[in-house]
Amino acid sequence: MVASIRDVAQRAGVSVGTVSNVLNASPRVSPATVELVRAAIADLGYVRNEAARQLRAGRSSSVGLVVLDVRNPFFTDVARGAEDEAAKLGLSVILGNSSEDVARESGYLDLFEEQRVHGILISPYGDIEARLSELRRRGTPVVLVDRESRDAGVSSVSVDDRAGGRLAVAHLLATGRRRIAFVGGLLSVRQIADRLIGAQDAMAGADGASLEVIGTAASTVLDGRHVGEQLAARPAGERPDAVFAANDLVAVGLLQALVMSGALRVPQDIALIGFDDIDFASATVVPLSSIRQPRHEIGATALRILREEAAEPELPPRRIVFQPELVVRASTSR
């Protein structure tokens, strides 16, 4: 049978209030009584019901974090940034993976609200800002991560994906590439769509250049590998001479397929640039050029904003937009 706080009080010969004071490190309890209570706790194997205590207080010390794909190292780094900042503030982070699935995403939002989390950080799939505004109205702070908010009531921390797309394609054009392909996941994911828009911006006025858009079902290494195999099978005159991959995982898959074809060289035949600059980008067989996002800082900044809004619900929403950075490596250098 699980020991209760009343059992501890009875064993120590003190009141329930005294046990509570000891658990909360109150200075009003004498050292001798503290030792009596601690001994009773040890004898009974009592474990404090922290969840119940937090629910009585109205909010837990846990933050819910929902990401699009936990397999993507970008989101691992964002989560690490949020966790590092949470630890400084006495909070913990619970990670949920929506896997780009509307039902799973909704289920995590329901779960976190039921658990009365301190707040929710989310990299959303699709347009759910009305739902997030409703969560805020009912008392759960929410901050968008890796996507700029278009709702005046919700804060966000993101990178300028459109600027990143411009950087990537402008770099490819500057190296003399003219037949460029954009390879990415679902355009219903706003980050992917914005990167494509940025790529199209860079193409404007580029004489003799073309941009081919190749969609994929998701943004994984496997998706990139499939496209790479298809490109390698094309006749030389029908292949792009450069590829902008919507993220580094897709770029890694493309690189694998192109290298394994045995007939194409990167970057001599096809230049390749990704997005995110995950740690693995610099360690591939041909180090990948990429568009760098401040992954750790995005997570840490979002957590700080969430904590501030939980403490002061009347604070006006903020939109923090980091600028991306071009990182040039061997995959685009002739």
N, C-alpha and C positions, 0 to 999 in steps of 0.2 A: 504493500500500500504506500502511496506517495505521501511523504510527510508534508504537513501544512505549517504555516506560520504559527498557528495556534498550538500545534504539537511542540514546536520549538520553545514557545513561551512557557508552556507547561513544564517541559523538561528543565528549563533554566530557572523556573520559579519567578518569572517576571511577567509583565503585561505584554500584550500584543504590540502596543504602542512603543514599548521599549525595544522590542525586537526590530520593529520598523526603523526606529532611530539608529540602531546599530547598523542595519543594512544600508542606511542612507548616510552613514559616517557622521552622524550628528555629534557635536562636541559636548552635548548636554549629558551624555552617558558616561559614568565613571569607568576607568580602565578595568576595574575588577568585574563590573557587570558586563562589559564588552567581552571579557574572556569567558564568562559563564555562557553568554549567548553563542559565542563562536564554538565553544565546546559542544553545546547542544546541537548546533547545526551540523558539526562534524559527526557526532554520534548518530544522528537521524538520517544523514545523507540528504539534508534539505537542499533543494535547488530553487532559487527564486523564480517565480513566474514573471519574467520581465515583460513578456507580451501583454499580460493582463494589466501590469502596472502602467505600461505605456498607453494602453487603450483607455484606462481610467483617466489618464492625463489628456486624452483627446487626440494624440498623434504619436506614432512610433518614431524611433530614431533611425529607421531604415529608409533609404531612397530607392525607388524603383527605376531601373534603366532598361529601356526597350530599344534594341538595335535591329537593323535590317537583316544582318547575316553575321552570326558570331564566328563563322569560319574566316571571315575577312580580317586580316591583321590590323587593318585601319580601325575597326571597331574595338578590337582588343586594346589598342593603344588609347583610344578615347575612354574606354572603361577604366583603364589603369589611371589615367589622369583624374577621372571622377573619384576613384577609390582613394587615391593619394590625398586629394583635397578633403574628402569625407573623413578620413582618419584624423586629420588635423582638427576637425570640428566635432569629433565624438560621434560621427554618424557611420553607417555601414551602407553598402550598395548591394542590391539584389538584381541580378542580371536576367533579363528575359530576351529570348531570340524570336522575333516575329517571323523570320525566314521568308520575308516578303509575302506574308499571307494575312489577308485582312481579318479573318476569323481569329487567328492566333494573336494578332496585335490587339484586337478588341478584348480577347480573353485576359490578356495581361493587364490591360487598363482596368477591367472589372476587378481582377484579383487585387491589384495594388490599392484600388480605392477601398475595397472591403477591408483590407489590412490596415487602413488608415496610415499609409506611409507618410513620411515627412514631406514627400513631394515626388514628382515623376519627371525624369529626363527621357526624351524619346526622339529617335530618328525615325520619323513616320513613313509609313508606306501609303501612298495615296493622299487624298485630301481629307484629313480628319480634324481640322482646326476647330470646327463647330463643336465636335465632341470634347476637345481639349478645353475649350472655353466653358463648357458646361461643368467639367471637372473643377475648374478654377472657381466657378460660381458656387459650387458646393463645398469649397474649402480646401481643395487639394492643389497646391502650386504645381505648375507645369512649365517646363522649359524645353523648347525644340533644340535638338542637337544635330549638326551637320545639315540643317536646312533653314533658310531664312524664313521667318514668320511673315505671312501676309495678313495676319489677323492683328488688329491694333491691341488686342487684349492679352496676347501671349508673347513672352520673351523668347529670344532665340540666339544661338551661338553657331555660327557657320563660317564657311569660307566662300569667297566669291567664285562660284563654279564657272560662271560665264567668262570671267577674266582668265580663269585657268584654261578654259578651252581655247581662248584667243592666244594665250602664251604658247600652248602646245603646237597649234597649227602655224602660227607665225614663225616659230622656230624651224619647223619642217620646211616651210617655204624659203626661209633664209638659207637653208642648206642646199637649195636648188631642186627640191622635190616639187612635182607638179601633179602627179596622180595620187591623191591622198584618200585613204579610206578611214572612216570613223567606225570603230567596232565597239558596240556597247550593249548593255542590257536593255530592259524594258524602258521605253521613253515615258511611261507613266510614272516612273520614279523621277521626281523633279530634278534631283541632282544630275542625273544622266541627261535629261532634256536640256538643262542649262549648259552643260558642257558642250553639247552639240550646237546649241545656239552660238556659243562663243567661237566654236570652230567655224561656223558659217560666217560669223562676223569677220574673222581673219581672212576668209577667202574672198570677201568683197573687194573687187578691184585687182585681184591677183590674175593678171593676164595669162591665158593659156592653162590655168590650173582648174582641176575638178575635184569635187568632194563626193565620194561614194559612201552611203550610209548602209552599214550591215548590222542588222539587229540580232540579238541573241535572246534566248529564253531567260537567261539569268546572267550574272556577272562573275562567273567562276573560271578557274583554270581550265576546266573541261570545255566550257563554252568557247574560250579563246583557242583551245587546241583544235576544236572542230572547224572553226573559221580558218585557222592557219593551214589546215590540211586542204581545205577548199581553195584557198589562194594559191598554194603550192601546185595544185593540179591545173590551174589555168595556164593558157599559153602566155608566153612572156609579154606579148604586147597588150594583154588584157589584165595584167596584174597591176595593182597599185605599186608605186615606188616608195610609199611611206604609209604607215598606219598609226593613227591616234587611238589608243585603247581607252575605254571609258574608266577603267581602273587598272591597277597593277596586276591583279589576279588574271584578268583577261590578257594583259600584255605578256605575262609569264607563259600562259598556255599558247599564245601565238608564237612566242619565241621557241618554245619546245618543238612545235610542229614544223616551223620553218627550218630550224637547225637539223631536225631529224629527217627532213626531206632529202638532204644531201645535195640538193641542187641549188639552194638559195643561200646567200650570205647576208648576214645582218651586221652592219648597215649597208654594205655595198650594193646589194640588190633591192632590199627593202629596209628602210629606216623604221624604227619602232619607238614610240614614246607612250608611257602609261600615265596614271593619275593616282596620287596619294603619297608616293614615295615611301612605301612600307620598307622595313628594314631589309627584307629579302631582295628588294630591287637592285641593290648594289652588289649582291652576291650571286647573281645568275651567271651562266656561262659567258654571256655577253652582257655586261652590266647595263641595266636599263636606265635610260633617261626617263624622267618623270616630273610631274607637277606636285610639288610638296605642299602638304597641309600640316599645320601645327597640331597634330593629332592629340597629344597629351594636353596641350594648353586648351584645346576646345573642350575636352571633358572637364578639366579643372575649373575653367571659367563658368561653364554651365552649372556646375555644382555650387559654386560660390553665389551665383545669381539666385539659384533655387533656395539656398539657405537664407539669403537676405529677404526674399519674398515670403518665405514661411514665417520669418520673424516680423516682417512689416507688410502685411497683405495690401496695403494702400500704395505701395511703391509703384511708379509707372513702369510699364513693360519696357524692356531694352532689347535692341537688336545689335549684337556684336558681330561684325563681319571681318574676318581675317583675310588678308591678301595672300594669294598663292605665290609660290616661288618656282621658277624653272630650274631644274637640276639636270645638267647635261652630262651624259656618260657615253660609253662606247656605242650604244645601240643607235645613236643618230649622228655619230662623228665619222665622216668618211676616212 
